[in-house]
Amino acid sequence: MSDEDGAVSRAYGALAADATGYPSRISYLIGPTFTVVRVYGTVDPAAHPDEVLADLR
């Protein structure tokens, strides 16, 4: 998802605390009722897809 103005990153507290303004690597698993099921505060890009798929099972 694209977040060009950073509104979604700010809403979920995902903007970096440093001066770069880049979002942190945080993922949220959203359930079928649109609630946050799990927060992945530290994401390893190589392993993350498998982690999320395991949580979906």
CHARMM internal coordinates of N, CA and C (Angstrom, degrees):
IC EDIT
DIST 1 N 1 CA 1.4277
DIST 1 CA 1 C 1.5194
ANGL 1 N 1 CA 1 C 108.33
DIST 1 C 2 N 1.2695
ANGL 1 CA 1 C 2 N 116.88
DIHE 1 N 1 CA 1 C 2 N 140.10
DIST 2 N 2 CA 1.4567
ANGL 1 C 2 N 2 CA 122.09
DIHE 1 CA 1 C 2 N 2 CA 178.89
DIST 2 CA 2 C 1.5283
ANGL 2 N 2 CA 2 C 110.04
DIHE 1 C 2 N 2 CA 2 C -91.57
DIST 2 C 3 N 1.3191
ANGL 2 CA 2 C 3 N 115.66
DIHE 2 N 2 CA 2 C 3 N 138.80
DIST 3 N 3 CA 1.4647
ANGL 2 C 3 N 3 CA 121.48
DIHE 2 CA 2 C 3 N 3 CA -179.24
DIST 3 CA 3 C 1.5266
ANGL 3 N 3 CA 3 C 108.20
DIHE 2 C 3 N 3 CA 3 C -134.34
DIST 3 C 4 N 1.3279
ANGL 3 CA 3 C 4 N 115.89
DIHE 3 N 3 CA 3 C 4 N 64.09
DIST 4 N 4 CA 1.4630
ANGL 3 C 4 N 4 CA 121.32
DIHE 3 CA 3 C 4 N 4 CA -171.49
DIST 4 CA 4 C 1.5206
ANGL 4 N 4 CA 4 C 114.25
DIHE 3 C 4 N 4 CA 4 C -57.56
DIST 4 C 5 N 1.3128
ANGL 4 CA 4 C 5 N 118.46
DIHE 4 N 4 CA 4 C 5 N -37.15
DIST 5 N 5 CA 1.4694
ANGL 4 C 5 N 5 CA 119.54
DIHE 4 CA 4 C 5 N 5 CA -178.06
DIST 5 CA 5 C 1.5267
ANGL 5 N 5 CA 5 C 113.11
DIHE 4 C 5 N 5 CA 5 C -95.91
DIST 5 C 6 N 1.3349
ANGL 5 CA 5 C 6 N 117.70
DIHE 5 N 5 CA 5 C 6 N -0.66
DIST 6 N 6 CA 1.4546
ANGL 5 C 6 N 6 CA 122.02
DIHE 5 CA 5 C 6 N 6 CA 176.69
DIST 6 CA 6 C 1.5217
ANGL 6 N 6 CA 6 C 114.94
DIHE 5 C 6 N 6 CA 6 C 78.23
DIST 6 C 7 N 1.3232
ANGL 6 CA 6 C 7 N 118.15
DIHE 6 N 6 CA 6 C 7 N 7.94
DIST 7 N 7 CA 1.4657
ANGL 6 C 7 N 7 CA 121.24
DIHE 6 CA 6 C 7 N 7 CA -177.51
DIST 7 CA 7 C 1.5247
ANGL 7 N 7 CA 7 C 112.32
DIHE 6 C 7 N 7 CA 7 C -61.95
DIST 7 C 8 N 1.3171
ANGL 7 CA 7 C 8 N 117.06
DIHE 7 N 7 CA 7 C 8 N -43.38
DIST 8 N 8 CA 1.4654
ANGL 7 C 8 N 8 CA 120.22
DIHE 7 CA 7 C 8 N 8 CA -179.11
DIST 8 CA 8 C 1.5269
ANGL 8 N 8 CA 8 C 109.77
DIHE 7 C 8 N 8 CA 8 C -69.95
DIST 8 C 9 N 1.3244
ANGL 8 CA 8 C 9 N 117.47
DIHE 8 N 8 CA 8 C 9 N -41.14
DIST 9 N 9 CA 1.4650
ANGL 8 C 9 N 9 CA 121.10
DIHE 8 CA 8 C 9 N 9 CA 178.21
DIST 9 CA 9 C 1.5253
ANGL 9 N 9 CA 9 C 110.91
DIHE 8 C 9 N 9 CA 9 C -60.10
DIST 9 C 10 N 1.3103
ANGL 9 CA 9 C 10 N 116.85
DIHE 9 N 9 CA 9 C 10 N -41.81
DIST 10 N 10 CA 1.4680
ANGL 9 C 10 N 10 CA 119.87
DIHE 9 CA 9 C 10 N 10 CA 177.73
DIST 10 CA 10 C 1.5272
ANGL 10 N 10 CA 10 C 110.99
DIHE 9 C 10 N 10 CA 10 C -66.43
DIST 10 C 11 N 1.3197
ANGL 10 CA 10 C 11 N 117.47
DIHE 10 N 10 CA 10 C 11 N -41.94
DIST 11 N 11 CA 1.4632
ANGL 10 C 11 N 11 CA 121.44
DIHE 10 CA 10 C 11 N 11 CA -178.12
DIST 11 CA 11 C 1.5220
ANGL 11 N 11 CA 11 C 111.96
DIHE 10 C 11 N 11 CA 11 C -62.02
DIST 11 C 12 N 1.3240
ANGL 11 CA 11 C 12 N 117.13
DIHE 11 N 11 CA 11 C 12 N -33.80
DIST 12 N 12 CA 1.4659
ANGL 11 C 12 N 12 CA 121.20
DIHE 11 CA 11 C 12 N 12 CA -178.68
DIST 12 CA 12 C 1.5292
ANGL 12 N 12 CA 12 C 112.87
DIHE 11 C 12 N 12 CA 12 C -99.05
DIST 12 C 13 N 1.3278
ANGL 12 CA 12 C 13 N 117.05
DIHE 12 N 12 CA 12 C 13 N 6.40
DIST 13 N 13 CA 1.4583
ANGL 12 C 13 N 13 CA 120.03
DIHE 12 CA 12 C 13 N 13 CA 178.72
DIST 13 CA 13 C 1.5100
ANGL 13 N 13 CA 13 C 113.44
DIHE 12 C 13 N 13 CA 13 C 67.19
DIST 13 C 14 N 1.3149
ANGL 13 CA 13 C 14 N 117.36
DIHE 13 N 13 CA 13 C 14 N 33.57
DIST 14 N 14 CA 1.4664
ANGL 13 C 14 N 14 CA 120.88
DIHE 13 CA 13 C 14 N 14 CA -174.30
DIST 14 CA 14 C 1.5242
ANGL 14 N 14 CA 14 C 113.84
DIHE 13 C 14 N 14 CA 14 C -103.58
DIST 14 C 15 N 1.3195
ANGL 14 CA 14 C 15 N 119.05
DIHE 14 N 14 CA 14 C 15 N 1.98
DIST 15 N 15 CA 1.4585
ANGL 14 C 15 N 15 CA 118.81
DIHE 14 CA 14 C 15 N 15 CA 177.04
DIST 15 CA 15 C 1.5154
ANGL 15 N 15 CA 15 C 109.60
DIHE 14 C 15 N 15 CA 15 C -75.46
DIST 15 C 16 N 1.3151
ANGL 15 CA 15 C 16 N 116.22
DIHE 15 N 15 CA 15 C 16 N 141.07
DIST 16 N 16 CA 1.4632
ANGL 15 C 16 N 16 CA 121.42
DIHE 15 CA 15 C 16 N 16 CA -179.02
DIST 16 CA 16 C 1.5236
ANGL 16 N 16 CA 16 C 110.07
DIHE 15 C 16 N 16 CA 16 C -62.63
DIST 16 C 17 N 1.3132
ANGL 16 CA 16 C 17 N 115.91
DIHE 16 N 16 CA 16 C 17 N 146.03
DIST 17 N 17 CA 1.4595
ANGL 16 C 17 N 17 CA 121.25
DIHE 16 CA 16 C 17 N 17 CA -179.73
DIST 17 CA 17 C 1.5255
ANGL 17 N 17 CA 17 C 111.81
DIHE 16 C 17 N 17 CA 17 C -75.68
DIST 17 C 18 N 1.3255
ANGL 17 CA 17 C 18 N 117.26
DIHE 17 N 17 CA 17 C 18 N -18.27
DIST 18 N 18 CA 1.4593
ANGL 17 C 18 N 18 CA 119.30
DIHE 17 CA 17 C 18 N 18 CA -179.31
DIST 18 CA 18 C 1.5312
ANGL 18 N 18 CA 18 C 110.85
DIHE 17 C 18 N 18 CA 18 C -81.76
DIST 18 C 19 N 1.2882
ANGL 18 CA 18 C 19 N 116.76
DIHE 18 N 18 CA 18 C 19 N -178.11
DIST 19 N 19 CA 1.4643
ANGL 18 C 19 N 19 CA 121.73
DIHE 18 CA 18 C 19 N 19 CA -174.16
DIST 19 CA 19 C 1.5277
ANGL 19 N 19 CA 19 C 114.09
DIHE 18 C 19 N 19 CA 19 C -77.52
DIST 19 C 20 N 1.3264
ANGL 19 CA 19 C 20 N 118.28
DIHE 19 N 19 CA 19 C 20 N -5.24
DIST 20 N 20 CA 1.4621
ANGL 19 C 20 N 20 CA 119.59
DIHE 19 CA 19 C 20 N 20 CA -176.82
DIST 20 CA 20 C 1.5201
ANGL 20 N 20 CA 20 C 112.53
DIHE 19 C 20 N 20 CA 20 C -67.21
DIST 20 C 21 N 1.3217
ANGL 20 CA 20 C 21 N 116.71
DIHE 20 N 20 CA 20 C 21 N -34.10
DIST 21 N 21 CA 1.4549
ANGL 20 C 21 N 21 CA 120.16
DIHE 20 CA 20 C 21 N 21 CA -178.48
DIST 21 CA 21 C 1.5111
ANGL 21 N 21 CA 21 C 113.84
DIHE 20 C 21 N 21 CA 21 C 79.14
DIST 21 C 22 N 1.3352
ANGL 21 CA 21 C 22 N 116.83
DIHE 21 N 21 CA 21 C 22 N 1.86
DIST 22 N 22 CA 1.4571
ANGL 21 C 22 N 22 CA 119.88
DIHE 21 CA 21 C 22 N 22 CA 178.09
DIST 22 CA 22 C 1.5263
ANGL 22 N 22 CA 22 C 110.06
DIHE 21 C 22 N 22 CA 22 C -76.90
DIST 22 C 23 N 1.3187
ANGL 22 CA 22 C 23 N 116.83
DIHE 22 N 22 CA 22 C 23 N 147.93
DIST 23 N 23 CA 1.4658
ANGL 22 C 23 N 23 CA 118.31
DIHE 22 CA 22 C 23 N 23 CA 177.61
DIST 23 CA 23 C 1.5252
ANGL 23 N 23 CA 23 C 111.21
DIHE 22 C 23 N 23 CA 23 C -71.60
DIST 23 C 24 N 1.3234
ANGL 23 CA 23 C 24 N 114.58
DIHE 23 N 23 CA 23 C 24 N 149.78
DIST 24 N 24 CA 1.4596
ANGL 23 C 24 N 24 CA 120.62
DIHE 23 CA 23 C 24 N 24 CA 174.85
DIST 24 CA 24 C 1.5237
ANGL 24 N 24 CA 24 C 108.87
DIHE 23 C 24 N 24 CA 24 C -75.84
DIST 24 C 25 N 1.3153
ANGL 24 CA 24 C 25 N 116.32
DIHE 24 N 24 CA 24 C 25 N 161.64
DIST 25 N 25 CA 1.4652
ANGL 24 C 25 N 25 CA 120.19
DIHE 24 CA 24 C 25 N 25 CA 175.76
DIST 25 CA 25 C 1.5139
ANGL 25 N 25 CA 25 C 108.36
DIHE 24 C 25 N 25 CA 25 C -83.86
DIST 25 C 26 N 1.2976
ANGL 25 CA 25 C 26 N 114.95
DIHE 25 N 25 CA 25 C 26 N 87.70
DIST 26 N 26 CA 1.4577
ANGL 25 C 26 N 26 CA 122.14
DIHE 25 CA 25 C 26 N 26 CA 178.07
DIST 26 CA 26 C 1.5178
ANGL 26 N 26 CA 26 C 106.74
DIHE 25 C 26 N 26 CA 26 C -125.34
DIST 26 C 27 N 1.3168
ANGL 26 CA 26 C 27 N 116.10
DIHE 26 N 26 CA 26 C 27 N 136.54
DIST 27 N 27 CA 1.4655
ANGL 26 C 27 N 27 CA 120.39
DIHE 26 CA 26 C 27 N 27 CA 176.18
DIST 27 CA 27 C 1.5152
ANGL 27 N 27 CA 27 C 109.02
DIHE 26 C 27 N 27 CA 27 C -119.74
DIST 27 C 28 N 1.3096
ANGL 27 CA 27 C 28 N 115.12
DIHE 27 N 27 CA 27 C 28 N 148.78
DIST 28 N 28 CA 1.4576
ANGL 27 C 28 N 28 CA 121.81
DIHE 27 CA 27 C 28 N 28 CA 176.66
DIST 28 CA 28 C 1.5148
ANGL 28 N 28 CA 28 C 107.96
DIHE 27 C 28 N 28 CA 28 C -124.45
DIST 28 C 29 N 1.3117
ANGL 28 CA 28 C 29 N 116.61
DIHE 28 N 28 CA 28 C 29 N 130.28
DIST 29 N 29 CA 1.4542
ANGL 28 C 29 N 29 CA 121.70
DIHE 28 CA 28 C 29 N 29 CA 174.40
DIST 29 CA 29 C 1.5256
ANGL 29 N 29 CA 29 C 106.43
DIHE 28 C 29 N 29 CA 29 C -94.53
DIST 29 C 30 N 1.3131
ANGL 29 CA 29 C 30 N 115.86
DIHE 29 N 29 CA 29 C 30 N 116.40
DIST 30 N 30 CA 1.4614
ANGL 29 C 30 N 30 CA 122.39
DIHE 29 CA 29 C 30 N 30 CA -177.46
DIST 30 CA 30 C 1.5250
ANGL 30 N 30 CA 30 C 108.35
DIHE 29 C 30 N 30 CA 30 C -101.07
DIST 30 C 31 N 1.3202
ANGL 30 CA 30 C 31 N 116.30
DIHE 30 N 30 CA 30 C 31 N 128.22
DIST 31 N 31 CA 1.4586
ANGL 30 C 31 N 31 CA 121.77
DIHE 30 CA 30 C 31 N 31 CA -177.94
DIST 31 CA 31 C 1.5129
ANGL 31 N 31 CA 31 C 112.71
DIHE 30 C 31 N 31 CA 31 C -82.41
DIST 31 C 32 N 1.3246
ANGL 31 CA 31 C 32 N 116.58
DIHE 31 N 31 CA 31 C 32 N 175.85
DIST 32 N 32 CA 1.4666
ANGL 31 C 32 N 32 CA 121.80
DIHE 31 CA 31 C 32 N 32 CA -176.37
DIST 32 CA 32 C 1.5351
ANGL 32 N 32 CA 32 C 113.40
DIHE 31 C 32 N 32 CA 32 C -64.55
DIST 32 C 33 N 1.3399
ANGL 32 CA 32 C 33 N 117.05
DIHE 32 N 32 CA 32 C 33 N -18.33
DIST 33 N 33 CA 1.4695
ANGL 32 C 33 N 33 CA 119.56
DIHE 32 CA 32 C 33 N 33 CA 177.26
DIST 33 CA 33 C 1.5305
ANGL 33 N 33 CA 33 C 110.86
DIHE 32 C 33 N 33 CA 33 C -98.65
DIST 33 C 34 N 1.3303
ANGL 33 CA 33 C 34 N 115.89
DIHE 33 N 33 CA 33 C 34 N 15.91
DIST 34 N 34 CA 1.4678
ANGL 33 C 34 N 34 CA 123.81
DIHE 33 CA 33 C 34 N 34 CA 176.62
DIST 34 CA 34 C 1.5264
ANGL 34 N 34 CA 34 C 113.15
DIHE 33 C 34 N 34 CA 34 C 65.59
DIST 34 C 35 N 1.3209
ANGL 34 CA 34 C 35 N 116.44
DIHE 34 N 34 CA 34 C 35 N 29.71
DIST 35 N 35 CA 1.4599
ANGL 34 C 35 N 35 CA 121.39
DIHE 34 CA 34 C 35 N 35 CA 174.25
DIST 35 CA 35 C 1.5245
ANGL 35 N 35 CA 35 C 108.67
DIHE 34 C 35 N 35 CA 35 C -106.48
DIST 35 C 36 N 1.3197
ANGL 35 CA 35 C 36 N 115.75
DIHE 35 N 35 CA 35 C 36 N 153.38
DIST 36 N 36 CA 1.4633
ANGL 35 C 36 N 36 CA 120.35
DIHE 35 CA 35 C 36 N 36 CA 177.80
DIST 36 CA 36 C 1.5202
ANGL 36 N 36 CA 36 C 108.06
DIHE 35 C 36 N 36 CA 36 C -74.97
DIST 36 C 37 N 1.3327
ANGL 36 CA 36 C 37 N 115.25
DIHE 36 N 36 CA 36 C 37 N 119.18
DIST 37 N 37 CA 1.4549
ANGL 36 C 37 N 37 CA 121.88
DIHE 36 CA 36 C 37 N 37 CA -178.54
DIST 37 CA 37 C 1.5290
ANGL 37 N 37 CA 37 C 110.60
DIHE 36 C 37 N 37 CA 37 C -90.80
DIST 37 C 38 N 1.3294
ANGL 37 CA 37 C 38 N 116.02
DIHE 37 N 37 CA 37 C 38 N -37.59
DIST 38 N 38 CA 1.4624
ANGL 37 C 38 N 38 CA 120.37
DIHE 37 CA 37 C 38 N 38 CA -178.28
DIST 38 CA 38 C 1.5183
ANGL 38 N 38 CA 38 C 109.45
DIHE 37 C 38 N 38 CA 38 C -153.38
DIST 38 C 39 N 1.3211
ANGL 38 CA 38 C 39 N 115.31
DIHE 38 N 38 CA 38 C 39 N 143.72
DIST 39 N 39 CA 1.4607
ANGL 38 C 39 N 39 CA 122.58
DIHE 38 CA 38 C 39 N 39 CA 175.14
DIST 39 CA 39 C 1.5213
ANGL 39 N 39 CA 39 C 107.30
DIHE 38 C 39 N 39 CA 39 C -112.09
DIST 39 C 40 N 1.3081
ANGL 39 CA 39 C 40 N 115.95
DIHE 39 N 39 CA 39 C 40 N 127.75
DIST 40 N 40 CA 1.4631
ANGL 39 C 40 N 40 CA 122.22
DIHE 39 CA 39 C 40 N 40 CA 175.88
DIST 40 CA 40 C 1.5283
ANGL 40 N 40 CA 40 C 106.54
DIHE 39 C 40 N 40 CA 40 C -104.83
DIST 40 C 41 N 1.3225
ANGL 40 CA 40 C 41 N 116.79
DIHE 40 N 40 CA 40 C 41 N 93.59
DIST 41 N 41 CA 1.4586
ANGL 40 C 41 N 41 CA 121.40
DIHE 40 CA 40 C 41 N 41 CA -174.77
DIST 41 CA 41 C 1.5126
ANGL 41 N 41 CA 41 C 113.95
DIHE 40 C 41 N 41 CA 41 C -74.53
DIST 41 C 42 N 1.3082
ANGL 41 CA 41 C 42 N 116.76
DIHE 41 N 41 CA 41 C 42 N -26.76
DIST 42 N 42 CA 1.4614
ANGL 41 C 42 N 42 CA 122.20
DIHE 41 CA 41 C 42 N 42 CA 176.73
DIST 42 CA 42 C 1.5146
ANGL 42 N 42 CA 42 C 107.30
DIHE 41 C 42 N 42 CA 42 C -124.77
DIST 42 C 43 N 1.3153
ANGL 42 CA 42 C 43 N 115.83
DIHE 42 N 42 CA 42 C 43 N 121.81
DIST 43 N 43 CA 1.4579
ANGL 42 C 43 N 43 CA 120.36
DIHE 42 CA 42 C 43 N 43 CA -174.26
DIST 43 CA 43 C 1.5198
ANGL 43 N 43 CA 43 C 110.54
DIHE 42 C 43 N 43 CA 43 C -119.74
DIST 43 C 44 N 1.3235
ANGL 43 CA 43 C 44 N 115.94
DIHE 43 N 43 CA 43 C 44 N 125.93
DIST 44 N 44 CA 1.4625
ANGL 43 C 44 N 44 CA 122.42
DIHE 43 CA 43 C 44 N 44 CA 171.54
DIST 44 CA 44 C 1.5255
ANGL 44 N 44 CA 44 C 105.47
DIHE 43 C 44 N 44 CA 44 C -98.73
DIST 44 C 45 N 1.3349
ANGL 44 CA 44 C 45 N 118.22
DIHE 44 N 44 CA 44 C 45 N 108.57
DIST 45 N 45 CA 1.4643
ANGL 44 C 45 N 45 CA 120.32
DIHE 44 CA 44 C 45 N 45 CA -174.71
DIST 45 CA 45 C 1.5244
ANGL 45 N 45 CA 45 C 114.58
DIHE 44 C 45 N 45 CA 45 C -53.56
DIST 45 C 46 N 1.3276
ANGL 45 CA 45 C 46 N 118.17
DIHE 45 N 45 CA 45 C 46 N -31.22
DIST 46 N 46 CA 1.4612
ANGL 45 C 46 N 46 CA 120.52
DIHE 45 CA 45 C 46 N 46 CA -178.65
DIST 46 CA 46 C 1.5291
ANGL 46 N 46 CA 46 C 112.09
DIHE 45 C 46 N 46 CA 46 C -73.23
DIST 46 C 47 N 1.3195
ANGL 46 CA 46 C 47 N 117.73
DIHE 46 N 46 CA 46 C 47 N -34.49
DIST 47 N 47 CA 1.4611
ANGL 46 C 47 N 47 CA 121.35
DIHE 46 CA 46 C 47 N 47 CA -175.08
DIST 47 CA 47 C 1.5292
ANGL 47 N 47 CA 47 C 113.66
DIHE 46 C 47 N 47 CA 47 C -101.63
DIST 47 C 48 N 1.3154
ANGL 47 CA 47 C 48 N 116.71
DIHE 47 N 47 CA 47 C 48 N -15.48
DIST 48 N 48 CA 1.4621
ANGL 47 C 48 N 48 CA 120.53
DIHE 47 CA 47 C 48 N 48 CA -171.90
DIST 48 CA 48 C 1.5322
ANGL 48 N 48 CA 48 C 114.74
DIHE 47 C 48 N 48 CA 48 C -60.94
DIST 48 C 49 N 1.3175
ANGL 48 CA 48 C 49 N 119.81
DIHE 48 N 48 CA 48 C 49 N -42.75
DIST 49 N 49 CA 1.4738
ANGL 48 C 49 N 49 CA 118.27
DIHE 48 CA 48 C 49 N 49 CA 179.69
DIST 49 CA 49 C 1.5387
ANGL 49 N 49 CA 49 C 112.67
DIHE 48 C 49 N 49 CA 49 C -56.67
DIST 49 C 50 N 1.3148
ANGL 49 CA 49 C 50 N 116.95
DIHE 49 N 49 CA 49 C 50 N -42.69
DIST 50 N 50 CA 1.4636
ANGL 49 C 50 N 50 CA 120.42
DIHE 49 CA 49 C 50 N 50 CA 179.61
DIST 50 CA 50 C 1.5348
ANGL 50 N 50 CA 50 C 111.21
DIHE 49 C 50 N 50 CA 50 C -66.94
DIST 50 C 51 N 1.3244
ANGL 50 CA 50 C 51 N 116.87
DIHE 50 N 50 CA 50 C 51 N -36.43
DIST 51 N 51 CA 1.4537
ANGL 50 C 51 N 51 CA 121.58
DIHE 50 CA 50 C 51 N 51 CA 178.26
DIST 51 CA 51 C 1.5410
ANGL 51 N 51 CA 51 C 110.82
DIHE 50 C 51 N 51 CA 51 C -62.47
DIST 51 C 52 N 1.3187
ANGL 51 CA 51 C 52 N 115.39
DIHE 51 N 51 CA 51 C 52 N -46.01
DIST 52 N 52 CA 1.4729
ANGL 51 C 52 N 52 CA 119.98
DIHE 51 CA 51 C 52 N 52 CA -179.96
DIST 52 CA 52 C 1.5341
ANGL 52 N 52 CA 52 C 110.34
DIHE 51 C 52 N 52 CA 52 C -66.70
DIST 52 C 53 N 1.3125
ANGL 52 CA 52 C 53 N 117.19
DIHE 52 N 52 CA 52 C 53 N -43.84
DIST 53 N 53 CA 1.4674
ANGL 52 C 53 N 53 CA 120.02
DIHE 52 CA 52 C 53 N 53 CA 178.98
DIST 53 CA 53 C 1.5294
ANGL 53 N 53 CA 53 C 110.94
DIHE 52 C 53 N 53 CA 53 C -60.06
DIST 53 C 54 N 1.3353
ANGL 53 CA 53 C 54 N 117.47
DIHE 53 N 53 CA 53 C 54 N -38.66
DIST 54 N 54 CA 1.4592
ANGL 53 C 54 N 54 CA 120.64
DIHE 53 CA 53 C 54 N 54 CA 178.23
DIST 54 CA 54 C 1.5364
ANGL 54 N 54 CA 54 C 110.34
DIHE 53 C 54 N 54 CA 54 C -64.64
DIST 54 C 55 N 1.3178
ANGL 54 CA 54 C 55 N 117.28
DIHE 54 N 54 CA 54 C 55 N -37.91
DIST 55 N 55 CA 1.4534
ANGL 54 C 55 N 55 CA 120.68
DIHE 54 CA 54 C 55 N 55 CA 179.51
DIST 55 CA 55 C 1.5214
ANGL 55 N 55 CA 55 C 112.64
DIHE 54 C 55 N 55 CA 55 C -71.86
DIST 55 C 56 N 1.2981
ANGL 55 CA 55 C 56 N 117.72
DIHE 55 N 55 CA 55 C 56 N -21.56
DIST 56 N 56 CA 1.4631
ANGL 55 C 56 N 56 CA 121.50
DIHE 55 CA 55 C 56 N 56 CA 178.79
DIST 56 CA 56 C 1.5332
ANGL 56 N 56 CA 56 C 111.46
DIHE 55 C 56 N 56 CA 56 C -78.77
DIST 56 C 57 N 1.2958
ANGL 56 CA 56 C 57 N 117.16
DIHE 56 N 56 CA 56 C 57 N -16.57
DIST 57 N 57 CA 1.4727
ANGL 56 C 57 N 57 CA 120.79
DIHE 56 CA 56 C 57 N 57 CA -177.46
DIST 57 CA 57 C 1.4678
ANGL 57 N 57 CA 57 C 111.95
DIHE 56 C 57 N 57 CA 57 C -81.54
END
COOR INIT
IC SEED 1 N 1 CA 1 C
IC BUILD
